């Protein structure tokens, strides 16, 4: 009888082992990645009819539409020529949006704990390599409902800014827009542009990625979202090809860039707060707090401890583990 019980137990254990799913693990994030997003995950991001009337310092903006986040950021950077910290830029951005009646709270997220008193710069002084960019503006022309008006102008304004202020060369900037003049921002074309960017970027290069369009949320299936939803970028052909989830973006971009590449994202769309699932976050919400918070749930769900990404010089005490 005892031997039969042991056999039953061993069979039960073997069945449990077979049903156990392997969890995909990620290495510590190699590149230095920072993202400014237009709002928190639960918020929407505004499209402005006349940015010239509301935001000062924007060239050729009179009567032109644009995204609230992109327009406000350009205005802050144009108005303040002196050096500013990441914290100061985010706070000025939030103040400008709030004064104009927009409720969205811009966020800064990063691959490593960042001392937010660090000088804000799309291309730090120590970066001497090639400057590359992928810029995507989708107005969803002809979509009803859902057509936007300011996303093309967002890309044009940011492209002009990075070329004039940061020395990006036209031949190293890939633009996708549904304006009839550029390659269409379909899901396939967006992912292809990102793949080429990751492959071509080498240690010492600076990368800038800008997305202006619709953002969304879909049900989370990997367990890394506290609210139960993945954040998404919505391509032009989303009805046929689907949305681009934060998990896909993480695998391709965050996991993809090489060590020594410096990357900045500007994501101007709804629900964009954690669209790259970066493990450290600072929210300019006016509620106090002057440090980045470690998004422990995201970090652990991605298969690594957030503290393993603290290998750059800086003050590790700027990060609070939840």
C-alpha positions in Angstrom: 0.0 0.0 0.0 2.8 2.4 0.9 4.5 1.9 -2.5 1.2 2.7 -4.3 0.8 5.9 -2.4 4.3 6.9 -3.2 3.6 6.2 -6.9 0.5 8.4 -6.8 2.5 11.2 -5.1 5.3 11.0 -7.7 2.7 11.1 -10.5 1.0 14.1 -9.0 4.4 16.0 -8.7 5.3 15.2 -12.3 2.0 16.6 -13.5 2.5 19.8 -11.6 6.0 20.2 -13.1 4.6 19.7 -16.6 2.0 22.4 -16.1 4.5 24.9 -14.8 5.0 27.8 -17.2 8.4 29.2 -17.9 8.7 33.0 -17.1 10.6 35.1 -19.6 13.4 37.0 -17.8 15.2 40.2 -18.9 18.7 41.3 -18.3 19.3 44.7 -16.7 18.5 47.5 -19.1 21.7 48.2 -21.0 21.0 51.6 -22.6 20.3 54.9 -20.7 16.7 55.6 -21.5 14.5 58.4 -20.5 10.9 59.2 -21.5 8.7 62.2 -21.2 5.1 61.2 -21.5 2.2 63.6 -21.9 0.0 62.2 -19.1 -0.5 59.4 -16.6 -1.8 56.0 -17.6 -5.4 56.8 -16.5 -5.4 60.3 -18.2 -6.0 61.6 -21.7 -3.8 64.0 -23.6 -5.3 67.1 -25.3 -5.2 68.2 -29.0 -5.0 72.0 -29.2 -6.7 73.9 -32.1 -4.5 77.0 -32.0 -1.1 76.5 -30.2 0.2 79.9 -31.2 -2.6 81.5 -29.2 -1.9 79.5 -26.1 1.9 78.7 -26.1 4.5 81.4 -26.5 7.8 81.0 -28.3 6.6 78.5 -31.0 7.8 79.5 -34.5 5.1 79.7 -37.2 2.4 78.5 -34.8 -0.3 81.1 -35.3 -3.6 79.4 -36.1 -1.9 75.9 -36.2 -3.1 72.9 -34.2 -0.8 70.7 -32.1 -0.6 68.4 -29.1 -0.8 70.0 -25.7 2.3 68.2 -24.3 4.6 68.7 -27.3 3.6 72.3 -27.8 4.0 73.1 -24.0 7.4 71.4 -23.9 8.6 73.3 -27.0 7.3 76.5 -25.4 9.1 75.8 -22.1 12.4 75.1 -23.8 12.1 78.1 -26.1 11.2 80.5 -23.3 13.9 79.3 -20.9 17.3 79.4 -22.7 19.2 78.9 -19.4 20.1 75.5 -18.1 17.3 73.7 -16.4 17.0 70.4 -14.5 14.7 67.5 -15.4 12.6 68.4 -12.4 12.3 72.1 -13.4 11.4 71.2 -17.0 8.6 68.8 -15.9 7.3 71.3 -13.3 7.2 74.2 -15.8 5.5 71.9 -18.3 2.9 70.9 -15.7 2.4 74.6 -14.7 1.9 75.7 -18.3 -0.6 72.9 -19.0 -2.5 73.6 -15.7 -2.7 77.4 -16.4 -4.3 76.7 -19.7 -6.9 74.4 -18.2 -5.4 71.0 -19.1 -5.6 68.4 -16.3 -2.9 66.0 -17.7 0.1 65.4 -15.5 3.4 64.9 -17.5 5.7 62.1 -16.3 9.4 61.4 -16.6 10.4 57.7 -16.5 13.8 56.2 -16.8 15.7 52.9 -17.1 17.9 53.9 -14.1 17.2 56.0 -11.0 17.8 59.6 -12.1 18.7 62.4 -9.8 16.1 64.8 -11.2 18.2 67.8 -10.4 20.4 66.6 -13.3 20.6 69.1 -16.2 17.9 68.5 -18.8 19.5 67.7 -22.2 18.5 65.6 -25.2 22.1 65.1 -26.0 24.5 65.1 -22.9 28.0 66.6 -23.4 29.7 63.2 -23.1 27.7 61.8 -26.0 29.9 62.3 -29.2 28.4 59.7 -31.6 25.8 59.9 -34.3 22.4 61.6 -33.4 19.5 59.5 -34.8 15.7 60.0 -34.6 12.4 58.4 -35.4 9.5 60.8 -35.4 5.9 59.7 -35.8 2.9 61.9 -36.3 -0.6 60.4 -37.0 -3.7 62.6 -37.6 -5.7 59.5 -38.7 -6.8 61.4 -41.8 -10.3 60.3 -42.8 -11.1 58.4 -39.6 -14.5 59.2 -38.2 -14.5 59.3 -35.3 -10.9 59.6 -34.2 -9.3 62.1 -36.6 -6.8 64.5 -35.0 -5.4 67.7 -36.3 -2.1 68.6 -34.5 0.2 65.6 -34.7 1.9 66.5 -38.0 2.7 69.9 -36.6 4.1 68.3 -33.5 6.6 66.3 -35.5 7.5 69.3 -37.7 8.1 71.5 -34.6 10.1 68.9 -32.7 12.1 68.1 -35.8 13.0 71.7 -36.3 14.0 72.0 -32.7 16.3 69.0 -32.5 18.0 70.0 -35.8 18.6 73.6 -34.8 19.2 73.2 -31.0 20.9 69.7 -30.9 22.5 69.2 -34.3 20.5 66.3 -35.6 21.1 65.9 -39.3 18.1 65.4 -41.7 19.5 62.2 -43.2 19.5 60.6 -39.7 15.9 61.5 -39.0 13.1 59.0 -40.0 9.7 60.6 -40.2 6.4 58.6 -40.5 3.2 60.7 -41.1 -0.1 60.2 -42.8 0.2 63.4 -44.8 0.8 61.9 -48.3 4.4 63.0 -48.3 6.0 60.6 -45.9 5.9 56.9 -45.4 2.7 55.9 -43.7 2.8 55.2 -39.9 1.3 51.7 -40.2 2.1 49.2 -37.5 4.5 47.4 -39.8 6.3 50.6 -40.8 6.5 51.8 -37.2 8.0 48.6 -35.9 10.4 48.4 -38.9 11.6 51.9 -38.2 12.2 51.1 -34.5 14.0 47.9 -35.4 16.4 49.7 -37.8 17.0 52.4 -35.2 17.9 49.8 -32.6 20.2 47.9 -34.9 22.0 51.0 -36.2 22.5 52.8 -32.9 26.0 52.2 -31.4 27.6 53.1 -28.1 28.1 56.8 -27.9 25.1 57.6 -30.1 22.2 59.8 -29.1 18.6 58.7 -30.0 15.4 60.7 -30.0 12.0 59.1 -30.6 8.8 61.2 -30.8 5.3 59.9 -31.1 2.2 62.1 -31.5 -1.1 60.4 -32.0 -3.6 58.2 -30.2 -2.7 56.0 -27.3 -4.9 53.3 -25.8 -5.2 50.5 -23.2 -5.9 46.8 -23.6 -6.3 44.1 -21.0 -2.9 43.0 -19.5 -2.0 39.4 -19.9 1.5 39.3 -18.4 0.7 40.5 -14.8 3.0 43.6 -14.9 0.3 46.3 -14.7 -1.2 47.4 -11.4 -4.4 48.6 -13.1 -4.8 45.5 -15.2 -4.2 47.2 -18.5 -1.3 47.4 -21.0 -0.7 50.9 -22.5 -0.5 51.1 -26.3 0.5 53.2 -29.3 -2.2 53.2 -31.9 -0.9 53.0 -35.5 -2.7 54.3 -38.6 -4.0 50.8 -39.5 -4.9 49.7 -36.0 -8.3 48.3 -37.2 -6.6 45.7 -39.3 -3.2 45.3 -37.6 -4.0 46.0 -33.9 -2.3 48.2 -31.4 1.3 48.2 -30.3 1.5 47.2 -26.6 4.0 48.4 -24.0 5.3 44.8 -23.7 6.1 44.8 -27.4 7.8 48.2 -27.1 9.8 47.1 -24.1 11.0 43.9 -25.8 12.1 45.8 -29.0 13.3 49.1 -27.6 14.1 49.0 -23.9 15.6 45.5 -24.2 17.1 46.2 -27.6 19.3 49.3 -27.4 23.0 48.6 -26.7 24.9 49.7 -23.7 26.3 53.2 -24.2 23.4 54.4 -26.3 21.6 57.5 -24.8 17.9 57.5 -25.7 15.1 60.1 -25.1 11.4 59.5 -25.9 8.7 62.1 -26.1 5.3 60.3 -26.2 2.4 62.7 -26.7 -0.8 60.6 -26.5 -3.4 59.4 -24.1 -2.5 56.8 -21.4 1.2 57.2 -22.1 2.6 57.3 -18.6 4.1 53.8 -18.6 4.0 53.0 -22.3 7.6 51.8 -22.2 7.3 50.1 -18.8 10.4 51.8 -17.6 11.1 51.0 -13.9 11.6 54.5 -12.4 9.0 57.3 -12.5 8.7 61.0 -11.6 5.2 62.6 -11.9 4.8 66.3 -12.1 1.4 66.3 -10.4 1.9 69.2 -7.9 1.5 66.8 -4.9 5.1 67.2 -3.7 7.9 64.8 -4.0 11.3 65.5 -5.6 12.6 62.1 -6.5 11.9 59.2 -8.8 9.9 56.2 -7.6 10.8 52.7 -8.5 7.9 50.9 -10.2 8.6 47.6 -8.4 5.7 45.8 -10.0 6.9 46.5 -13.5 10.5 45.7 -12.7 9.8 42.4 -11.1 7.3 41.3 -13.7 10.0 42.0 -16.3 12.2 39.5 -14.5 14.8 41.7 -12.8 15.2 43.7 -9.6 15.0 47.5 -10.2 18.1 47.9 -8.1 20.2 46.2 -10.8 19.8 49.2 -13.0 21.6 51.5 -10.6 25.1 51.1 -12.1 25.5 54.7 -13.3 27.2 57.5 -11.2 24.6 59.3 -9.1 22.8 59.3 -5.8 20.9 56.0 -5.3 19.0 57.6 -2.5 16.9 59.5 -5.0 14.9 56.4 -5.6 12.3 55.0 -3.2 11.4 51.3 -3.5 7.7 50.8 -3.1 
